Amino acid sequence: MNRFPCITERAYERLSCTASKAAAGTSKAMNTLDQLLASINDDHCPAALSGPLAALWHDAKGDWHAAHRAVQDESGADGAWVHAYLHRKEPDLPNANYWYQRANRSIPDNTLQQEWRDIAVALLER
């Protein structure tokens, strides 16, 4: 919960994520799907994750709203892809379709679980 009204929810989420991981000394790079999946057992989002990967992390933890906040202000295709996935999951298909178009992708015909994995692998390979 953001106790500081002078900063946005997204900024607060990133600050608390970064501070908690820095304090724990676990802000190392994340390069593989196995590392991302293992981090889901942690209490806090790894600080080294990009906005789109942090959104997937929060989604895997069952917090759709934190996932949406993590990707809400992302302007690139990666952010749009994760944003589309989240709205597909919601389900808000018209909104999802808008974000898939922004990501230059079509709505997939696979499961949400497979799309989550496909996105995570693609983002981790960059």
Order of alpha helices (4+ residues) and beta strands (2+ residues): alpha-alpha-alpha-alpha-alpha-alpha-alpha
